[in-house]
Every structure is written in C-alpha cells, then in structure tokens.
Amino acid sequence: DMQSCVQTALSESNDVQLQDKTAVPKIVDTLTDSQNRTVLVEIGNAITPSQVESVKRLAACTKLYFPESRFDHREFTMSGGGNDCTFMNILLQIFSPDVFENVVNIAKLAYEKAGWGEQLRLRPPHMCGLRTAEYLNYKEFKRLGGHADTGSLFTVLFALSDPKLYQGGEFYLLPRDEPDNRMYYFKPRQYSAIVFLSETHHGVTDLEGPREMFTNEFWVYDDAPWHSSTRAENSEMDWFVQRAEETLDHAADYYKEEDLTDLWPFEEDIEDFDGYDSGYGFYEDESSDDDELDANEDKNDEL
C-alpha cells in the first residue's frame, strides 16, 4: 500500500541523509515592483538533499498508487507548454511532515523579509493552509506558458535539479504595472527556493534537459482536503466550508471525519454560489480604505 511504498523507498535512500549540507537558508535576492512592493524572494539552501529525495519518493509512490486522480500530463492550452504534475497535498503532511514543516518555514522567511504582513496585510504562511503541493517534471515539455496561480497567496518553488543539467528553463516573472512589461528572469540553483506572490504573472522559458521542481501554494483556507479536486478552487472550498459549517459541530475539524466526500461540491453546485473574492487583496486598488481591508481580514478569520 501507499504507506509501505513510502517507507520502503525512504529506507532504501537513508544514505542520502549523509549528504545533507549544514548551511542554513539564506536570502539571496529580492524583487520589487514599480510600486515598491516586494513580489519575490529568492532563498538559498532552502531544502536539503534528503528532503529532495523524500519529495521524489513520495511523488513516485503517489503516481504509482493514484495514477488517475493524482497525476496529470498537464498542458497549458491557452499559453502553451506544460509539465507532468504529481499532486501530493495531504500526502506530504502525512508521510513527509519534516518537508512540509520546511516548506512553511521557508515561506515564513520570505514573508518576513518581504514585509508582506505590514505592507500588504496578508496573513502569515503558518496561519494559511496548503492549497496544493506538486512535483513537476518537464521531461515531456519544453516550456511553461505564462500564467498566474490565481486564488493563492504565496507560491514556494524549490529547485530540485542542478541547472547545469538543462539549457534554458529560466523562471520568469512579470510584476503588475511594470513599465514596458519588463520581465525578470531567474535560474535558481539546486536546493534553492523562489517565493513569490501567487497572482503575479510567471512562467518558464524554452528548455532542453531534465528540470524537476517542487511547488507549493498557500491560501486563506485550511489545507485542501484529500477528496477535493487535484488543485482545489476557491469556489469549491467556499462551498465546502459552508456545508461543513452546516453539517459539523466544529467545521475546522472536517479533516478528522472518515468520509466527507458528500460535502465536496460538484461543478453544478457552485455555478450560482456567491463566494468570496479569489484575490484577497494583495493587488488591492490603492484607493481601498482601511474599512475594506479590515472587512477582508474579518472574512478570512471566519474561515
């Protein structure tokens, strides 16, 4: 079963732990937009070799046991390119809690460096839930078209591959309101991380060679439940939380129930649902007053 697969795989790779570096995570670079808002933080030594191995083993076992529901040969039809994606949310927290804790800590380090709490009034990562955790492989794809991780707050992207092994494959980012639509390019070193505001336009340039990444998105909800879609949408989670509140004594304990599949919405359930806004204000209009921001914070707290 899944547990045996992960345990066997990890026991076979125990020797990798001896390769772990003693260096601590370190801020390498930051990027600010035309409004002097920090939109990206690059962190070196963000993940250890043994944690990288844990991610790869968990991805392999996930694809083996859930090939239909947790793996996607994902093509970006609108902007081109894509990646082979293995969805590991919930499994990551269960089978690799040390990796999950590290993801949160790296997000917190970037959050504090960028001042996203004081400047943009976003809740800190440890008070957010994990929307999705994805192992990405670009073996069958040569680029990733521009897009935004709409509905999430922070995206934490770990570089698992040595950039010397592939040509091109630069991560690019276009901050909002950037003069002349200037793009910024990063080719992160192995074991480093890029943490950025999720709704910032980004993608990957043309590439040749093996490129493996590990990406995680945080949002205002609790962790997306196992029975959700592979990458849960805000409208789905809004509906689910509402149903949980109506059904359970303590909605926050939904993940402890054995079977809440019936609470997860079908597409037709949410067509007319008037849920919360997906952006949550980190690109708020400058004219927004404190009352509106406080209202958003109150709404988020209720979740």
N, C-alpha and C positions, 0 to 999 in steps of 0.2 A: 504494500500500500504506500501511500504518499509519505507517511512518517518513516517507514523503513527505507524508502528510496533516499530521502534526505539524510538520514542518519548514516546509512552505508556510504553514501557519496562523501559526506564530510569526514568520516573516519578514515577513508582512503586518502584524504588530502590533508591530514593533520600535519604532515611535514611542511606544508606551505606556511604554517604559523611561524616557523623558524625564520622566515624571510621578512617578517614584519619590520618595518622601519620604526625607529624610536622617535623620529621627528614628529612634532606636534603640528596641527593645522595652522596655516599662516596666510594672512591676507596678501594676495599677490597684486591685485588690481581692482579698480572700481570704474564704473562708467556712469556719468551723469548726463541728463538730457538738457535741452535748451532752457528748461525752467529750473535748472539746478537741482533736479530730483535724481537721486541715485537709483538707477534702474537695474544695475547688475553689479555683483561682487564675485571676483574670482578668488578661490581659496586653494592653496597648495597643500599637499599631504592630507587630503580630505578623507581618504579611505585607505585601509591597509591592504596588502596583498591577500591576506587570509579572508578579509571581508569580501574582496573581489571574487575570490574562489567560492565563497558561500553564495554570493549572488548568482554566479554562473551555475552552480549545482542546483540551487533552488529553481532557477529558470528551466534547467533540463528536466527536472522531476515534474515540474508543473506542466510542461509541454507534453511529457510522456503520459501523465495521468488525466490531463484535461485538454486534449488536443483540439477539441471542438469549441469549448467555451472559454479557454484562457490563452489561446494563441491566435494571432491574426497576421496574415500576409497583407499588411496594411498599405494600400495605395492612396496617395493624396490626389484624388481625381481632379480637384479644382486647380491646384498649384503645381502638381507633378511630383514625381519621386515617391518615396515612402520608406518603410522599414518592416522587418519582421519583428513583431512585438509579442512578448510573453508577459501577461498581466499577473502580477504577484501580490497585489494588495490583499490584506488579511493573512495570506500565507507568510508574507515577510514578517509580520508581527508575531506569528505563532512559531515559525521554525528558525528565524534568524533575528531574534529580538535585539542582539547586540548591533546588528547592522541597522535596524530600524532606529535604535537609540542614537546611533551615529548620524543618521540622516537628519533627525530632529536637531541634534547639536550643531551640525554644520549650518542648517537653516537659521538657527538662533544666532550663530556667529555672524552670518551675513546680515541678518535683521538688525543687530545691534550696530554693526559697522555702518550700514546704510542709513540708520535713523528712521526706518520705516514706521516705527511707532510714533515718534514725535512729529515727523514731517508729514506722513500720510495717514496717520491714525489707524493703522492696521493692527489687528490683534497679533500677538507673538506666535511663532510656529508651535510652541508647546501647548498652546491653547486652541490650535486648529486640529482638524482631522486630516488623515491621509486619503486623498481622493483616489489616487492611483499610484502604483509602483510598477515600473515597466523595464524589462530588459530589452534593449534594442540592438538588432544586428542588421548591418547594411550590406551583407554579402550579396543579396539579390537585387539591391537597389544602388543607384549611382548618385543620388542626391535626395534632399528632402525639401520640398517646396515651402515657401513662406507661409506662416500661419500664426495664430495666437492660441494659447491654452485658455480659452475663454471660460470664465466661471471659476477659475482657481486664483489664489492669491500669490503664492510663491512656487516657482519650479526649481528643483535642485537636480542638477545634471552632473553625474560623475563620469569621468573618462576612464574606461576600463582598459583601453588599448594604448599601446605605445604609438604616438603619432608618426614615428619614423617608419611604421609598417604600412602606412597608406599615404597616397598622394591626394592633395586637395582636402575635401571633407572638413572645411572650416565652418565653425558655428558663426552665423551672422545674426545681427540684431539691429532693428530699426526703431529707435526711440520715437515716441509720438511727438509730432510737431517739430521734428528735426529739420533744420534748414536744408533745402535741396535734397531731402530724403537721403541723407548720408547714412551709409551702412557702416557698422563696426564689426570687425572680424576677430575671432579668437580660435586658436588651435590649442586646446587645453592639453597640458602634459598628463601623462598617465598618473592616476591616483589623485588628480586634482578635481575640483568641482566648480561649476558655474551656477550661481544662484541669481535668479532674475525675477522681476515682476511678470507674472504669468501672461498677462494680456498684452505684453509687448511683442510686436511682430518679430518672428525669428525663423531660421531655417538652417540648412546645411548645403554648402556649395558642392559642385561636382566632385566625385571622389573615385579613386581606384584603390582596392586593397581592403583588408579586414578592419572594420571600425565597429567597436562594441561600446555601448553606453548604458547607463543605468539612471533612469529619470524618475522623479517623484514630484507629485503636485499636492500642495496643501490648499485646503479650502475652509470655509467658515463652519462647516458641519462637523459631525463626528466622522470617524473612519467609515468609508463606504462599506456597507455590509457585503458578505460573500455572495449573496443571491442577487445582488444588483447587476446591472449590465457591466461589461468589462471596464468601461470608463464611465461611471455614473454621471448623469447630467443633473444640473441644479434643479430643474423642474421635477425630475424623478425623486430627488431627495426631499424636496419641499413636500411633495405629496406623501412620501413615505413617512416623514416625521409627523405630518398631520394625522395620518392613520394610526401611527404608533401612539400618539398622544390620546387618541380616542379609544384605543384598544387596551393599552397597558397602564398600570398604576404609575410606573416610572418609565417615561419614554426613553430616557437616557440609557436604560438597561436593555434596550432592544436586542443587542448583540448576544445577550445571555440566553435568549429564548432558543429552543431547539429548532423550531420551524416557523419562521415568519414570512415564508415565501408568498403567502396570500396577501401580505401587506404591500409588497412591491408592486408599483403601478405598471399596467400595460400602456402602450402608446395612446390608446383611445381614452384612458383615464385622465391624461394630463393635457388633452387638446384644449380644454376650456378652463384649465386651472390658472388662477391669477396668483402666481407665486412671487417670490422675492426677485429683485433685480440680480442679474448674474455678476455685474462688475464689482459691486461693493465698494466703489468709491475711490480706488487708488488712481483713477484718472478723472476725478471729480472736476466739474466746471469750477473755475476759480471763483465764480460768484456764489457758490454754495455757502450758506451760512452755517454757523455752529449748530443751530437747531436741527438742520437737516442731517448733519454729521452725527449728532447725538441720537437722532431717531434711528439711523442706520446701526449705530452701536447697540442701542437697546434691542433692536430687532435681532441682531446677531447673538446677543446674550441670551435671548429667549430660546435660541436653538441649542 
